[in-house]
Amino acid sequence: MPAADFGTIAELRQSLIRKALRYAIFAADTTAAAVTAPFDNTGILQALPAGYVPVGYTTTDGITFSGDLSNSDVESGQSASPTRSDVETDTMTAQWVPQETNAAAVALYENLPLSGAGALPDLGTATWTWSRPKTPPTRYRRLVFIAEDLNKSTGQPLYIVKHMPSALRSGREDEQWTRTAEISRGVTYQAYIDDVLGTDMKTWIDGPGWRDFVPEDETP
């Protein structure tokens, strides 16, 4: 076999290290359309379907996407390691702490509808009031997470979009009132399979900055 140059075979590329320089969270009731094409055929980010509302500012911890993976192993007397292993569960959650007291942040924390009957009114139009129900409803949401980064060489934006078409609140943090910090309402949502899309999460990476990595003769 021919000798190899480590720098060549390692393919280390600083330009592919991504950061979420800006990011945003959007939520909608399941009556809103699922996101199927966040970009057009040239890679330009498109507006979300009607019904999605922004969550606004979050703490500097940002968004944490966590996975819970467990396997079912078969052990055999003739082997010290499992002789077979199958995926048993593979779940995904998203956790964040909103800083704004807006309709989306409160609704996601208190398990209120984002639109229609029972939704909070627009800011400044009416008194906000809600009551905890005797039997909490099982309320699924559609969630969209968008991160913006820049292509180091061209300065063009590129985006990572994650979509949970069917997400359910699985946890919430304490709401603390203090004069030294904002009132925040941290939540965790777990993704579930959407019957139409057939997945619990879909991810896209695109944008002008992403397309700058593609040779001109291969650009879609």
C-alpha positions in Angstrom: 0.0 0.0 0.0 1.2 3.5 -0.7 2.4 5.8 2.1 -0.2 8.2 3.5 0.2 11.8 4.5 -1.7 12.3 7.8 -2.8 15.8 7.1 -4.4 14.6 3.9 -6.2 11.6 5.2 -7.4 13.3 8.4 -9.3 15.9 6.3 -9.3 18.5 9.1 -11.5 21.4 8.0 -12.0 24.4 10.3 -14.6 25.8 7.9 -17.0 23.0 9.0 -16.9 23.9 12.7 -20.4 25.3 13.3 -21.7 27.7 15.9 -25.2 29.0 16.6 -24.3 32.7 16.3 -28.0 33.5 16.4 -30.9 31.1 17.1 -34.6 31.2 17.5 -37.4 28.9 18.7 -40.9 28.8 17.2 -43.9 26.9 18.5 -47.4 26.1 17.1 -50.4 24.0 17.9 -50.8 20.8 15.9 -53.5 22.5 13.9 -50.7 24.4 12.1 -49.0 22.8 9.1 -45.8 20.8 9.7 -42.7 22.3 8.2 -41.7 20.3 5.1 -39.5 22.8 3.1 -37.8 25.5 5.1 -35.6 26.5 2.1 -36.4 27.1 -1.5 -34.5 25.4 -4.3 -31.7 28.0 -4.2 -31.2 27.6 -0.4 -33.0 30.8 0.7 -34.7 30.5 4.1 -38.4 30.6 3.8 -41.2 31.9 6.2 -42.8 29.4 8.5 -46.4 28.3 8.0 -49.1 30.3 9.6 -49.6 29.7 13.3 -45.9 29.5 14.5 -45.0 32.1 17.1 -41.5 33.0 18.4 -40.5 32.1 22.0 -38.1 35.1 22.1 -35.0 35.6 24.2 -33.6 32.6 26.2 -30.8 32.3 28.7 -27.2 32.0 27.5 -27.4 28.2 28.0 -29.3 28.2 24.7 -31.1 25.1 23.5 -30.0 21.6 24.6 -30.9 18.7 22.5 -30.6 15.5 24.5 -31.0 11.9 23.5 -31.9 8.9 25.6 -30.7 5.7 24.0 -31.0 2.2 25.4 -30.1 -1.2 23.9 -31.4 -4.7 24.7 -28.4 -7.1 24.9 -28.2 -10.8 24.5 -25.5 -12.4 26.7 -24.0 -15.8 26.0 -21.9 -18.1 28.1 -19.2 -18.4 25.6 -18.6 -14.6 25.3 -17.6 -11.9 27.7 -19.3 -9.2 25.5 -22.9 -9.3 24.3 -23.4 -11.5 21.2 -26.3 -9.4 20.0 -27.6 -6.0 20.7 -30.8 -4.2 19.5 -32.0 -0.7 20.0 -34.8 -0.6 22.5 -35.5 3.1 22.9 -34.1 6.2 21.2 -35.8 9.4 22.2 -35.0 13.1 21.7 -35.7 16.1 23.9 -35.1 19.8 23.7 -34.7 22.0 26.7 -34.5 25.8 27.0 -35.2 28.6 29.4 -37.2 31.6 28.0 -36.5 35.0 29.5 -39.5 36.8 28.0 -43.0 36.8 29.5 -44.8 36.5 26.2 -47.7 34.4 25.1 -45.5 31.6 23.6 -43.3 31.2 26.6 -46.2 31.2 29.1 -48.3 28.8 27.0 -45.5 26.3 26.6 -44.7 26.4 30.4 -48.4 26.3 31.6 -49.5 23.9 28.9 -52.0 26.4 27.3 -53.1 26.4 23.7 -51.1 28.8 21.4 -54.2 29.7 19.4 -58.0 29.5 19.5 -60.0 29.1 22.7 -58.0 29.4 25.8 -55.0 31.0 24.2 -53.5 34.1 25.8 -54.6 37.4 24.1 -52.1 39.7 22.4 -49.9 41.9 24.6 -51.7 45.0 25.8 -55.2 44.0 24.6 -56.7 42.3 27.7 -55.9 40.9 31.1 -54.0 37.7 31.1 -55.5 35.0 33.3 -55.5 31.3 33.4 -56.3 28.5 35.8 -54.7 25.1 36.3 -57.1 22.4 35.2 -58.2 19.6 37.5 -57.0 17.1 34.8 -54.1 18.5 32.8 -54.6 18.0 29.0 -52.2 16.1 26.8 -51.2 18.9 24.5 -48.8 18.2 21.6 -46.9 21.0 19.9 -45.0 21.6 16.7 -41.6 23.1 17.4 -39.0 24.6 15.1 -35.4 25.6 16.0 -33.3 27.7 13.7 -29.6 28.4 14.1 -27.7 30.9 11.9 -24.0 30.7 11.3 -21.7 32.3 8.7 -19.4 30.8 6.1 -15.9 31.8 7.3 -14.6 32.3 3.7 -17.5 34.1 2.1 -19.4 35.6 5.0 -22.7 34.2 3.7 -25.3 32.9 6.2 -26.0 29.2 6.6 -28.8 27.7 8.7 -29.5 24.6 10.7 -33.2 23.9 11.1 -34.6 21.3 13.4 -38.3 20.4 13.4 -40.2 18.4 16.0 -43.6 17.9 14.3 -45.1 16.3 17.4 -43.6 17.3 20.8 -45.0 17.0 24.3 -44.0 18.8 27.5 -42.0 16.4 29.6 -40.6 18.7 32.2 -40.4 22.2 33.5 -38.1 24.1 35.9 -39.1 26.1 38.9 -40.4 29.6 38.3 -38.5 31.9 40.7 -39.3 35.5 41.6 -36.3 37.6 42.7 -35.2 41.2 42.3 -31.8 40.1 41.0 -32.9 38.0 37.9 -35.6 37.8 35.3 -38.6 35.6 35.8 -37.9 32.6 33.6 -39.9 29.5 32.7 -37.6 26.6 31.6 -39.2 23.7 29.8 -38.3 20.4 28.3 -40.2 18.9 25.3 -39.9 15.4 24.1 -40.3 14.5 20.4 -42.8 11.9 19.2 -43.3 10.3 15.9 -45.7 12.3 13.6 -48.0 9.9 11.7 -47.8 12.0 8.5 -44.1 12.8 8.4 -43.1 9.4 9.9 -40.4 10.9 12.1 -40.0 12.6 15.5 -37.4 15.1 14.2 -36.3 16.4 10.8 -33.1 18.4 10.3 -32.0 20.6 7.4 -28.7 22.4 6.7 -28.8 24.9 3.9 -28.4 28.6 3.0 -26.1 30.6 0.7 -23.1 30.0 3.0 -23.7 26.3 2.9 -24.0 26.2 -0.9 -20.7 28.0 -1.1 -19.0 24.7 -0.1 -20.4 23.0 -3.2 -18.4 23.2 -6.4 -20.2 25.3 -9.1 -20.7 22.3 -11.4 -22.5 20.4 -8.6 -24.8 23.2 -7.3 -28.4 22.0 -7.4 
